[in-house]
Amino acid sequence: MGVYEAGVNGTDGTATATTCSCWNTSMRCWCRWRWENHQQQQQQHNVLRQRLVSLVFSSGFTFFLGYLVLYGSIGMFYAWLMFSKPYLRSTNAGVGLKSLGCQEDNEGSWSIGVFYGDSPFSLKPIEAMNEWRDEGAAWPIANPVVTCASLSDAGFPSNFVADPFLYVQGDTLFLFYETKNSITSQGDIGVAKSIDKGATWQQLGIALDEDWHLSYPYVFNYLGQIYMMPESSQKGELRLYRALNFPLQWTLDKVLIKNPLVDSFIINRAGEYWLFGSDHSGVGTRKNGQLEIWYSSSPLGPWKPHKKNPIYNVDKSVGARNGGRPFVYDGNLYRVGQDCGETYGRRVRIFKVEVLTKDDYKEVEVPLGFEESNKGPNAWNGARYHHLDVQQLSSGKWIAVMDGDRVPSGDPVHRFILGSASFAAVTVVVVVLGVLLGAVKCIIPLNWCAHFSGKRNNALLGRERLNLFSSKVRRFCSRLNRVPLSVRGKIKPNTWAGKLVLAVIFAVGIALMCAGVKYFYGGNGAEEAYPLNGSYSQFTLLTMTYDARLWNLKMYVRHYSRCSSVKEIIVVWNKGIPPRSSDLDSTVPVRIRVEDQNSLNNRFKKDPMIKTRAVLELDDDIMMSCDDIERGFNVWRQHPDRIVGFYPRLVRGSPLKYRDEKYARRHESYNMILTGAAFIDRTLAFERYWSSEAKAGRELVDRYFNCEDVLLNYLYANASSSQTVEYVRPTWVIDTSKFTGVAISKNTNVHYEIRSNCLLKFSDIYGSIAGRKWEFNGRKDGWDL
């Protein structure tokens, strides 16, 4: 008998009993659903755990993981070998100092160069003017003259410098520019000073630093006051600063326009002041393709918009965005714009202003006459240049500053994407190898694509039957898993053809892994020049050859002309019909000097047409990296009175005997550098070689048709008791004559015997060099008695 309970407020207990019964039923259903759901989840977890365990311990997964580790090890070794270069640590490879600045930046690696000309349309880089600082420095000084390292070494860490503007005070030049602060990643305004027409610059520091990004420091004079109008679009307004203590102390004078204008300048023309700038904040504005003009009776304002604003709202390649200071030449006004078509700041473009009134504006493009570099990333401005400030000096000559970058915008991101794609391709290669070798039975495990095999309720089964997508996925998995059987049927790994295919695929994996490592750790791929005391220079490359080695010469010129510091290539042609300079693929001038007599002495012949102090004597069958050449050049700049080269020899013993580099390595010292790959001072070396004291030696060279480099070493040693040679270890060297069969010295034994005779005769004439030697780490080893 059930228990009866009276209802509340006099009602009977029927309602309460019914409520309790429904509540109990709901609780039992909910608990049962929770239990079944828990059991189902537990079954799914068990299935997933079993699949994971079977996957980890499967032969296919072991193969996949093992090969990834193998490729990864190859990639790590490649990175260690190519980018850390441990084999160069004991040599004079450390020619540059790292600082907090000059970090890789997605905006680029901008630097600044100086140019001169008789007009704004005949500008030549500073290296073409043979500017040099003193007798002890290599000349000519070369661009760039201001870099991130210039500012960082002065105590102001910078990732790049750009947007240069000149301010001329008599014979003193002040250079204002944007610097990307390496710590705050914000643009500040830096300033430097030059008293030698821009050849060298003293970094004065940061002229302006706000809480927002600053760039484009347009500096001008008005009524005896010096003003700066930098871009401050991040602040949302165009601000004008006045110098309190030029050039480092500035104060805000006024806000000119409450618009976020970028790259703005002010010009006085026809009694009015005109302000040009771009406002990218408007709806429908085309970034880097918009230009507006404002006018006023004073540079301090107030400013009124031009009737035709926006003057431009076009494609970013047209040159609408300003790219520097406008200039007046022959009474005509010219505007500098920047072409951002291929990449941001690809190049500057010059526009002649034909009409500038309050109601109208017209301009036409004119050629600048600037010759772009073809050296690619090895040139400081090889990828882009987007800013120019050209001004006329009191002498009537023109001087200009221009920024440049060796890589396009977004290069680090681009390399990251390519590196990631390369690593992903390596995993595909590993899967293909596993399929061919039978270690991978299926591309996707079958149980990953099947229905859940545990207990299901009717609702779940109904949903699965209606899931057409799941059915399509299962069919796709089945078809994909039939691929391994089909591939193994066509390519049999046990045959020679199959093994060759496996080897090729494995090699492709190595190439992809090395490519990925290079994209991630190899930087922008540039083989840059090394500065000395903040300055760069250039050298002349000289080689001697004849008609049978034309193939070597073409490859030689194509490769070395793209090295950053090569100014000119001189080909000393000793025999046969010479090629035309146009037959050679070169990014620098090539001069073919045809000789009347086939003599090795021609290598060191005096040549007044050589414009650089440094000459690299380099045989036409020697190939090495531009980075090694640049390192060697930097070492020579530190020791211009020495023969600095890449092939050391040790002369010693009684009687003297010529031996190869291995002999010098075994004895860990050297006292001779072969001039088949060596830097020399053209004046010092050529004058010594053609002196009257060297006449007997030159006659022996002609008699043996050999030993010209040995003679030069004796002449250097005879002229000084200090160290006269310096060794630089190259990363790699290839002798291309091995592939062409046109080596000058085909019989090594005969060649060495002749050179041993030269050692004996030169020692009799000039004294022996066997008594002194230097260790490979640069320390003098003393004298042998």
C-alpha positions in Angstrom: 0.0 0.0 0.0 1.4 3.3 -0.9 1.8 6.2 1.4 -0.7 9.0 1.1 0.3 12.5 1.8 -2.1 15.4 2.1 -1.7 18.2 -0.3 -0.9 21.7 0.6 -3.7 24.1 1.3 -6.2 21.4 1.6 -5.7 19.8 -1.8 -5.3 16.1 -2.2 -1.9 14.4 -2.8 -2.5 13.3 -6.4 -0.5 16.1 -8.0 2.4 15.7 -5.8 2.6 12.0 -6.3 2.4 12.4 -10.1 5.2 15.1 -10.0 7.5 12.8 -8.0 6.9 9.9 -10.3 7.8 12.0 -13.4 10.8 13.5 -11.7 12.0 10.0 -10.8 11.5 8.8 -14.3 13.4 11.8 -15.8 16.3 11.3 -13.4 16.5 7.6 -14.3 16.5 8.5 -18.0 19.1 11.2 -17.5 21.3 9.0 -15.5 21.0 6.2 -18.0 21.8 8.6 -20.9 24.8 9.9 -19.0 26.1 6.4 -18.3 25.7 5.3 -22.0 27.3 8.5 -23.1 30.2 8.0 -20.7 30.6 4.4 -21.9 30.6 5.5 -25.5 33.2 8.2 -24.9 35.3 5.7 -23.0 35.1 3.3 -26.0 36.1 6.1 -28.4 39.1 7.0 -26.1 40.1 3.4 -26.0 39.9 3.1 -29.8 41.9 6.3 -30.3 44.5 5.1 -27.7 44.8 1.8 -29.5 45.2 3.6 -32.9 47.9 5.9 -31.5 49.8 3.0 -30.0 49.6 1.0 -33.2 50.7 4.1 -35.1 53.7 4.8 -32.9 54.9 1.3 -33.0 54.2 0.7 -36.7 57.0 0.1 -39.1 55.7 3.0 -41.3 55.9 5.5 -38.5 59.3 4.3 -37.4 60.5 4.7 -41.0 59.0 8.1 -41.3 60.4 9.4 -38.1 63.9 7.9 -38.8 64.1 9.5 -42.2 63.0 12.8 -40.9 65.8 12.6 -38.3 68.2 11.7 -41.0 67.2 14.6 -43.2 67.2 16.9 -40.2 70.8 15.9 -39.3 71.9 16.6 -42.9 70.2 20.0 -42.6 71.9 20.8 -39.3 75.3 19.8 -40.7 74.7 22.0 -43.8 73.8 24.9 -41.6 76.8 24.4 -39.4 79.1 24.1 -42.4 77.8 27.0 -44.5 76.6 29.6 -42.0 78.6 29.2 -38.8 81.9 28.4 -40.8 83.8 26.8 -37.9 86.7 26.1 -40.2 87.3 29.8 -40.5 87.5 30.6 -36.8 91.2 30.2 -36.5 91.8 32.5 -39.5 91.3 36.2 -40.0 87.6 35.7 -40.9 86.2 37.8 -38.2 86.4 41.0 -40.1 83.1 42.5 -38.8 81.8 43.2 -35.3 78.2 42.4 -34.5 76.2 44.9 -32.4 72.8 45.2 -31.0 71.7 46.9 -34.2 71.4 45.8 -37.8 68.9 43.1 -37.0 66.9 41.5 -39.8 63.8 43.6 -40.4 60.8 42.9 -42.6 60.9 46.5 -43.8 64.3 46.0 -45.3 68.0 46.8 -44.8 68.1 50.3 -46.2 71.3 52.3 -46.3 72.4 55.7 -47.8 74.8 56.6 -50.6 76.2 59.9 -52.0 76.3 60.9 -55.6 77.8 63.8 -57.6 77.2 65.4 -60.9 77.3 68.5 -63.1 73.5 68.4 -63.1 70.7 66.5 -61.3 70.5 64.3 -64.4 74.2 63.2 -64.6 74.7 61.8 -61.1 77.5 59.3 -60.4 78.2 57.4 -57.2 81.0 58.6 -55.0 83.3 55.7 -56.1 83.3 57.2 -59.6 84.8 60.4 -58.2 87.9 58.6 -56.7 87.3 60.2 -53.3 89.6 58.9 -50.6 90.4 59.8 -47.0 94.2 59.4 -46.6 97.2 57.5 -47.8 96.6 54.6 -45.4 93.0 53.8 -46.5 92.1 52.0 -49.7 90.5 54.2 -52.2 88.2 55.1 -53.8 85.6 55.3 -51.0 82.4 53.6 -52.2 78.7 53.6 -51.3 77.0 53.2 -49.0 78.4 55.9 -46.8 75.9 55.6 -43.9 74.4 52.2 -42.8 72.8 50.7 -39.8 76.2 49.8 -38.6 77.4 53.4 -38.7 74.7 54.4 -36.2 74.9 51.3 -34.1 78.6 51.5 -33.7 78.1 55.1 -32.5 75.9 53.8 -29.7 72.4 54.2 -31.4 71.2 50.7 -32.3 69.5 50.8 -35.8 68.1 48.2 -38.1 68.2 50.5 -41.2 68.6 54.1 -42.3 66.5 55.7 -45.0 64.7 58.8 -46.2 67.9 61.0 -46.3 67.7 64.8 -46.5 70.7 67.2 -46.8 71.1 70.6 -45.1 74.1 72.5 -46.4 75.9 75.1 -44.2 78.9 76.4 -46.2 81.3 73.5 -46.6 79.6 71.4 -43.9 76.9 68.9 -44.8 74.3 67.7 -42.4 72.4 64.6 -43.2 69.0 63.9 -41.6 67.4 60.5 -42.0 65.0 57.9 -40.6 66.5 55.3 -38.4 64.6 52.2 -37.3 65.4 51.8 -33.6 66.5 48.2 -32.9 65.1 48.2 -29.4 61.7 50.0 -29.8 61.2 49.1 -33.5 60.1 52.7 -34.0 61.3 55.2 -36.5 63.4 58.1 -35.1 65.3 60.9 -36.8 69.1 60.6 -36.9 71.6 63.2 -38.0 75.2 63.0 -39.2 77.8 65.6 -40.3 80.4 65.6 -43.1 83.2 68.1 -43.7 84.7 66.3 -46.8 81.8 66.5 -49.3 80.1 63.4 -48.0 83.0 61.0 -48.2 82.9 60.3 -44.4 80.2 61.0 -41.9 80.3 61.7 -38.1 77.2 60.3 -36.4 75.9 63.1 -34.1 73.0 61.1 -32.6 69.2 61.2 -32.6 67.8 64.6 -33.5 64.1 63.8 -32.8 62.4 61.0 -30.9 58.7 60.9 -30.3 56.3 58.3 -28.9 55.2 57.5 -32.5 56.9 56.6 -35.8 58.9 59.4 -37.5 60.4 59.4 -41.0 60.9 61.6 -44.0 62.7 64.5 -42.1 62.2 67.4 -44.6 64.5 70.2 -43.3 64.3 73.7 -44.7 65.2 77.3 -43.8 62.6 80.1 -43.4 63.4 83.7 -42.3 66.6 82.6 -40.6 65.0 79.7 -38.7 65.6 76.0 -39.5 62.5 73.8 -39.5 61.9 70.1 -39.8 58.7 68.6 -41.1 58.9 64.8 -40.5 56.2 62.3 -41.3 54.1 61.7 -38.2 51.0 60.1 -39.8 50.8 57.6 -36.9 50.0 60.7 -34.8 47.3 61.6 -37.3 48.7 65.1 -38.1 51.4 66.9 -39.9 53.7 68.6 -37.4 56.4 71.3 -37.9 59.4 71.5 -35.6 61.8 74.4 -35.1 65.5 74.0 -34.2 66.5 75.4 -30.8 70.1 74.2 -31.0 70.8 72.9 -34.4 71.0 70.0 -35.3 70.1 68.0 -32.1 67.5 70.1 -30.2 64.1 70.7 -31.7 60.7 71.9 -30.4 57.2 71.6 -31.8 56.4 74.9 -33.5 52.9 74.1 -34.7 50.6 71.5 -36.2 50.2 72.4 -39.9 47.4 70.1 -41.0 45.2 67.7 -38.9 45.5 65.0 -41.6 47.8 61.9 -41.4 49.9 63.0 -44.4 52.9 60.9 -45.5 56.1 62.0 -47.2 55.3 65.7 -47.4 57.4 68.6 -48.5 57.0 72.4 -48.9 58.2 74.4 -52.0 58.2 78.1 -52.7 57.0 78.7 -56.3 55.6 81.7 -58.0 55.1 83.7 -54.8 53.1 80.9 -53.1 54.1 78.1 -50.8 52.9 74.6 -51.9 52.6 71.5 -49.7 52.6 68.1 -51.4 51.7 65.0 -49.5 49.7 61.8 -49.5 46.7 60.9 -47.3 46.0 57.2 -47.3 43.3 57.4 -44.6 40.4 58.2 -46.9 37.8 55.7 -48.1 38.7 54.5 -51.6 42.2 55.8 -51.4 44.8 53.7 -53.3 47.8 53.3 -51.0 51.0 54.7 -52.4 49.1 56.0 -55.4 47.5 59.1 -53.9 48.8 62.7 -53.9 47.3 66.0 -52.6 48.4 69.6 -52.8 47.8 72.4 -50.4 48.8 76.1 -50.8 49.5 79.1 -48.5 51.3 82.4 -48.4 53.6 81.1 -45.7 55.1 77.7 -44.8 53.6 78.2 -41.4 50.1 78.2 -42.8 47.2 78.3 -42.8 46.9 75.8 -45.7 44.1 75.5 -48.2 43.4 72.4 -50.3 44.0 72.4 -54.1 40.9 72.6 -56.2 41.8 69.3 -57.9 42.5 67.2 -54.8 43.3 64.4 -54.9 45.7 65.2 -57.7 46.4 61.4 -58.1 44.5 58.4 -56.9 46.0 55.9 -59.2 48.1 52.7 -59.3 51.0 52.6 -56.9 53.5 52.2 -59.8 52.8 55.7 -61.3 54.9 57.6 -58.8 52.3 59.6 -57.0 53.8 59.3 -53.6 56.7 61.7 -53.0 60.2 60.3 -52.9 62.4 63.2 -51.7 63.0 66.9 -52.1 61.8 68.7 -55.2 64.5 70.7 -57.1 64.8 73.5 -59.6 67.1 73.1 -62.6 67.2 75.5 -65.6 64.2 77.3 -64.1 62.0 74.2 -64.2 60.6 72.6 -61.1 60.9 68.8 -60.7 59.1 66.5 -58.3 60.6 63.2 -57.1 58.1 60.3 -56.9 58.5 56.7 -55.9 57.4 53.7 -58.0 55.9 51.1 -55.6 54.7 48.7 -58.3 56.9 45.6 -58.0 57.6 46.2 -54.3 57.4 49.1 -51.9 60.0 51.8 -53.0 61.1 50.0 -56.1 62.6 53.1 -57.7 62.4 56.9 -57.9 60.8 58.7 -60.8 61.3 62.3 -61.8 58.4 64.5 -63.0 58.8 68.0 -64.6 56.0 70.3 -63.2 54.5 72.1 -66.2 51.5 73.8 -64.5 51.2 74.6 -60.8 48.3 77.0 -59.9 45.5 77.0 -57.4 43.2 75.6 -60.0 45.4 73.2 -62.0 48.4 70.9 -61.9 50.2 69.1 -64.6 53.5 67.2 -64.7 55.3 64.9 -67.2 57.8 62.2 -66.4 61.5 62.8 -67.5 64.4 60.3 -67.3 66.7 60.7 -64.3 69.7 59.1 -66.1 70.5 56.9 -63.1 72.1 53.6 -63.9 70.7 50.8 -61.8 73.0 48.1 -60.5 72.8 44.6 -61.9 74.6 42.9 -59.0 71.3 41.9 -57.3 71.5 41.5 -53.6 75.2 41.9 -53.6 74.7 45.6 -54.3 73.6 47.9 -51.5 70.8 49.3 -53.8 70.4 46.2 -56.0 66.7 45.7 -55.2 65.2 49.2 -54.8 65.9 52.9 -54.1 63.0 55.1 -53.1 64.3 58.5 -52.0 66.4 61.2 -53.5 67.5 64.6 -52.3 69.7 66.5 -54.8 71.0 70.0 -54.2 73.4 72.4 -55.9 76.6 73.4 -54.0 78.2 76.9 -54.0 80.7 75.5 -56.5 78.0 74.9 -59.0 78.3 71.1 -58.8 75.4 69.0 -57.6 75.4 66.6 -54.7 72.7 64.0 -53.9 71.9 61.5 -51.3 69.8 58.4 -52.1 68.8 55.4 -50.0 68.8 51.8 -51.3 68.1 48.3 -50.3 69.5 45.0 -51.4 66.3 43.0 -50.9 62.6 43.7 -51.7 60.0 44.5 -49.0 58.9 41.6 -46.9 61.9 39.4 -47.7 62.1 37.7 -44.3 58.4 36.6 -44.5 58.9 35.5 -48.1 61.9 33.3 -47.1 59.9 31.9 -44.1 57.1 30.8 -46.4 59.6 29.2 -48.9 61.5 27.5 -46.1 58.3 26.1 -44.6 57.3 24.9 -48.0 60.7 23.2 -48.5 60.4 21.4 -45.1 56.8 20.3 -46.0 58.1 18.9 -49.3 60.7 16.9 -47.4 58.0 15.1 -45.5 56.3 14.3 -48.9 59.6 12.9 -50.1 59.9 10.7 -47.0 56.4 9.3 -47.6 57.3 8.5 -51.2 60.5 6.7 -50.2 58.5 4.8 -47.6 56.0 3.8 -50.2 58.7 2.6 -52.7 60.6 0.7 -50.0 57.4 -1.0 -48.7 57.7 0.6 -45.2 54.5 2.6 -45.8 51.6 0.2 -46.6 49.0 2.9 -46.9 48.9 6.7 -47.0 46.1 7.0 -44.4 45.4 4.1 -41.9 42.1 2.4 -42.8 40.6 2.7 -39.3 41.0 6.5 -39.5 38.4 6.5 -42.3 36.0 3.8 -41.1 32.8 4.2 -39.1 33.1 4.1 -35.4 33.0 0.4 -34.5 31.7 0.7 -31.0 28.1 0.4 -29.7 25.8 3.0 -31.2 22.3 4.2 -30.5 19.7 4.4 -33.3 20.0 8.2 -33.5 23.7 8.1 -34.0 23.4 5.4 -36.7 20.8 7.4 -38.5 23.1 10.5 -38.6 26.0 8.4 -39.9 23.9 6.9 -42.7 22.9 10.4 -43.7 26.5 11.7 -43.6 27.4 11.7 -47.3 30.6 13.7 -46.6 31.9 10.9 -44.4 31.1 8.4 -47.1 33.0 10.4 -49.7 36.0 10.7 -47.3 36.1 6.9 -46.9 36.0 6.4 -50.6 38.8 8.9 -51.1 40.9 7.2 -48.4 40.4 3.8 -50.1 41.5 5.2 -53.5 44.5 7.0 -51.9 45.6 3.8 -50.1 45.7 1.9 -53.4 48.4 4.3 -54.7 51.3 2.6 -52.9 50.5 -0.8 -54.5 50.3 0.9 -57.9 53.6 2.8 -57.5 55.5 -0.3 -56.3 54.1 -2.2 -59.2 55.6 0.3 -61.7 58.9 1.1 -59.8 60.6 -1.9 -58.5 63.3 -1.0 -55.9 65.2 -4.2 -56.5 66.1 -3.3 -60.1 68.8 -0.9 -61.2 66.2 1.5 -62.5 64.4 1.4 -59.2 67.5 2.0 -57.2 68.3 5.0 -59.4 64.9 6.4 -58.8 65.3 6.0 -55.1 68.7 7.7 -55.2 67.3 10.6 -57.2 64.3 11.0 -54.8 66.6 10.8 -51.8 68.9 13.5 -53.3 65.8 15.7 -54.0 65.0 15.4 -50.3 68.5 16.5 -49.4 68.3 19.5 -51.8 64.9 20.5 -50.3 66.2 20.2 -46.8 69.3 22.3 -47.6 67.1 24.9 -49.4 64.8 25.1 -46.3 67.7 25.6 -44.0 69.1 28.2 -46.3 65.9 30.1 -46.3 65.6 30.0 -42.5 69.3 30.5 -41.6 71.1 31.8 -44.6 69.8 35.4 -44.5 68.9 37.3 -47.6 71.6 35.5 -49.7 73.7 38.6 -50.2 77.5 38.3 -50.2 78.0 41.8 -48.8 81.2 43.9 -48.7 82.9 44.3 -45.3 83.4 47.9 -44.1 86.6 49.1 -42.6 86.2 51.8 -40.0 82.7 52.4 -41.3 83.7 52.9 -45.0 83.6 50.8 -48.1 85.9 50.7 -51.1 86.4 48.9 -54.4 89.1 47.0 -56.3 90.1 46.1 -59.8 90.1 42.5 -60.8 92.9 41.5 -63.2 93.3 38.2 -64.9 95.6 36.9 -67.7 94.4 34.5 -70.4 94.5 33.5 -74.0 92.1 32.2 -76.7 92.1 28.5 -75.7 90.6 29.4 -72.3 87.7 31.6 -73.5 85.2 29.3 -71.8 86.9 29.8 -68.5 86.9 33.5 -69.0 83.1 33.8 -69.7 82.2 31.9 -66.6 84.8 33.9 -64.6 83.5 37.3 -65.7 79.9 36.4 -65.1 80.6 35.2 -61.6 83.0 37.8 -60.3 81.5 40.9 -61.9 78.6 40.4 -59.4 80.8 40.6 -56.3 80.0 43.8 -54.4 83.4 45.5 -54.4 84.5 44.8 -58.0 84.8 48.1 -59.9 86.3 46.8 -63.1 87.7 43.7 -64.7 90.8 43.8 -66.8 91.6 40.9 -69.1 95.3 40.7 -70.1 95.1 39.0 -73.4 98.4 37.3 -74.2 97.7 35.2 -77.4 95.1 34.7 -80.1 92.2 36.7 -81.2 90.6 38.5 -78.2 86.9 38.5 -77.6 84.7 41.6 -77.6 83.7 43.0 -74.3 80.1 42.6 -75.4 80.7 38.9 -75.6 81.1 38.7 -71.8 78.2 38.8 -69.4 79.4 41.4 -66.9 77.7 43.9 -64.5 80.9 46.0 -64.4 83.1 47.4 -67.2 85.4 44.9 -68.8 88.6 46.1 -70.5 90.6 43.7 -72.6 94.2 44.7 -72.7 95.9 43.0 -75.7 99.6 42.4 -75.3 102.2 42.4 -78.0 104.3 39.7 -76.3 103.1 36.5 -74.6 104.9 37.0 -71.3 103.8 36.3 -67.7 105.4 39.6 -66.8 102.4 41.3 -68.3 100.4 40.3 -65.2 102.2 43.1 -63.2 102.5 45.6 -66.0 102.0 49.3 -65.1 98.6 50.4 -66.1 97.7 54.1 -65.5 94.1 53.4 -66.5 93.5 51.4 -63.3 91.6 53.7 -61.0 91.7 51.8 -57.7 94.5 51.3 -55.3 93.7 47.6 -54.8 94.1 45.0 -57.5 93.1 41.4 -57.2 95.3 39.2 -59.3 93.1 36.2 -59.9 93.7 33.4 -62.4 90.9 32.7 -64.8 90.5 29.1 -63.8 89.9 29.8 -60.1 86.4 30.0 -58.8 85.6 31.0 -55.2 82.7 32.7 -53.4 82.2 36.5 -53.5 82.2 36.4 -49.7 85.7 35.0 -49.6 86.8 37.7 -52.1 85.2 40.4 -49.9 86.9 39.0 -46.7 90.2 39.0 -48.5 89.7 42.5 -49.6 88.9 43.6 -46.1 92.1 42.0 -44.7 94.2 43.7 -47.4 92.7 47.1 -46.5 94.0 46.5 -43.0 97.5 45.6 -44.5 97.8 47.3 -47.9 101.6 46.9 -47.8 101.3 43.1 -47.9 100.4 40.5 -50.5 97.1 39.2 -49.2 95.9 36.0 -50.8 94.4 32.5 -50.6 97.2 30.1 -51.6 100.0 29.8 -49.0 103.4 28.2 -49.6 106.3 27.4 -47.3 109.8 27.8 -48.7 112.5 26.1 -46.7 115.1 23.3 -46.7 118.5 22.8 -48.2 118.5 22.9 -51.1 115.3 24.9 -51.5 112.4 23.0 -53.0 109.0 24.2 -54.1 106.2 22.3 -52.4 102.4 22.4 -52.3 100.0 23.8 -49.7 99.9 20.5 -47.8 103.5 20.9 -46.8 102.8 24.4 -45.4 99.8 23.0 -43.5 101.9 20.2 -42.0 104.4 22.7 -40.7 101.6 25.1 -39.7 103.4 28.1 -41.2 104.0 29.9 -44.5 106.2 32.6 -46.0 104.8 33.0 -49.5 101.4 33.8 -51.1 100.8 32.9 -54.7 99.5 35.8 -56.8 97.2 33.5 -58.7 94.7 34.7 -56.1 96.0 37.7 -54.2 95.4 41.4 -53.4 98.2 43.8 -54.0 98.8 47.6 -54.0 99.0 48.5 -57.7 101.5 51.2 -57.2 103.7 49.4 -54.7 103.7 46.0 -56.5 104.0 47.2 -60.1 106.8 49.7 -59.3 108.7 47.0 -57.5 108.2 44.5 -60.2 109.4 46.8 -63.0 112.3 48.4 -61.1 115.8 48.0 -62.4 116.6 45.6 -59.5 113.9 43.2 -60.7 115.2 43.1 -64.3 117.2 39.9 -63.8 114.2 38.2 -62.2 111.9 39.3 -65.1 114.3 37.7 -67.6 114.2 34.4 -65.7 110.4 34.6 -65.8 110.5 34.9 -69.6 113.1 32.2 -69.9 111.1 29.6 -67.8 107.6 31.0 -68.7 106.9 30.6 -65.0 107.6 32.0 -61.5 106.3 35.6 -61.9 104.4 35.2 -58.5 107.5 33.8 -56.8 109.5 36.8 -58.0 107.0 39.3 -56.6 107.2 37.6 -53.2 111.0 37.9 -53.2 110.8 41.6 -54.2 108.4 42.3 -51.3 110.5 40.3 -48.8 113.7 42.1 -50.0 112.1 45.5 -49.4 111.0 44.9 -45.8 112.0 43.0 -42.7 108.4 42.9 -41.4 105.7 40.6 -42.5 105.0 41.0 -46.2 102.4 38.3 -46.8 99.0 37.5 -45.3 96.9 34.4 -45.7 93.1 34.3 -45.9 91.4 30.9 -45.8 88.7 30.5 -48.5 85.5 28.6 -47.9 85.8 26.6 -51.1 87.9 26.8 -54.3 87.2 25.2 -57.7 89.9 24.8 -60.4 87.9 25.0 -63.6 90.9 24.0 -65.7 90.4 20.4 -64.5 87.2 20.3 -66.5 88.5 22.0 -69.7 91.9 20.4 -70.0 93.6 23.7 -70.8 95.7 24.1 -67.6 98.9 26.1 -68.2 100.9 23.7 -65.9 99.7 20.3 -67.0 102.7 18.4 -65.7 102.9 19.0 -61.9 106.4 17.5 -61.5 107.9 19.5 -64.2 106.1 22.6 -62.9 107.5 22.1 -59.4 111.0 21.4 -60.7 111.0 24.7 -62.6 109.8 26.6 -59.5 112.5 25.0 -57.4 115.1 26.3 -59.8 113.5 29.7 -59.6 113.8 29.6 -55.8 117.5 28.9 -56.0 118.2 31.7 -58.5 116.0 34.3 -56.9 117.6 33.5 -53.5 121.0 34.1 -55.1 119.9 37.5 -56.5 117.6 38.9 -53.8 118.4 36.8 -50.7 116.6 33.8 -49.3 113.1 34.0 -47.7 113.4 30.6 -46.1 114.6 32.3 -42.9 111.2 33.7 -41.9 107.7 32.3 -41.6 104.4 33.1 -40.1 101.8 30.8 -38.5 98.4 30.4 -40.0 96.8 32.3 -37.1 98.8 35.4 -38.1 101.5 35.2 -35.4 105.1 35.3 -36.5 106.8 32.1 -35.9 110.3 33.6 -35.8 113.4 33.1 -37.9 115.0 29.8 -38.8 118.8 29.8 -38.1 
